[in-house]
Amino acid sequence: MTPSPLLATTPTPSPSPSFNPDVVTPGPAGFIAIFLVTLVTVLLIIDMVRRIRRVRYRGEAQERLAAKQPPQD
């Protein structure tokens, strides 16, 4: 199977002469934005781990209290 002659003759786009690769960098604003997103993510993870641990400990404490109480008829 050979490629279509139409595809073979399609020119590839050339870069625009007004394109300046130095303008495309994220700069300080991009660094600050990524830093803030990372900071918020880390704080959320720490908070979630604390909440999960608290729920687990409460469940274990309730199980221990239920095991100490005599069964009620």
N, C-alpha and C positions, 0 to 999 in steps of 0.2 A: 504494500500500500504506500503510495507516494503522497507527499504533502500537496495540498492544493496550490496551483500556480498563483492564486490570489494572495495566499499567506506568504509565499516566498517573495512577492513583490511589495508587500506592505512595508513602508519605511518605519524605522524605529524612531520614537520621539527623541529629539535632542534637548539637552537642558537649556533652559531659558538663559539668555546672557545677563539678565538682571538678577539672577539667583546669587545670593551671597551666603556661603556656608557659615560665616561667622555670626550671622543674625539668627540662625536656627538654634543656637545653644539655649538651654533652659535658664542659665544665669542664676543670680541669687534668689529670684522669686521662685524658680523651680526647686531649688535646694530647700528653701524655707517650707514650701508646700509639702514636699516629700518628707521632710523632717517632722512636720506637724502631724501628718497622716501616720507616720511610724510611731510617734509619741502617743497619739490617741489609741492606736492599736495595742501597744504594749500596756497602757493603763487599763484598757478594757479586758485584756487577757488576765492581768493580775487581779482585777476585781472579780472576774468570772471564776477564777480558781479559788479565791477566798469564799465566794458564795457556795460553790459546789462542796468545798470542804466543810463549811458550816452545816449544810443540809445533811451531809453524810454523818457528821458527828451527832446531830440531833436525832437522826434515825437510829444510830447505835445506842444512844442514851435511852431512847424510848424502848428499844428491844431489851436492854438491861433491866429497866424498870418493870416491864411486862413479865420478864422471867423471874423477878424477885417476888412479885405478887402471887398469892395463892389463887388457883382457879376458882372462879365464882360459879355456883350452880344456880 
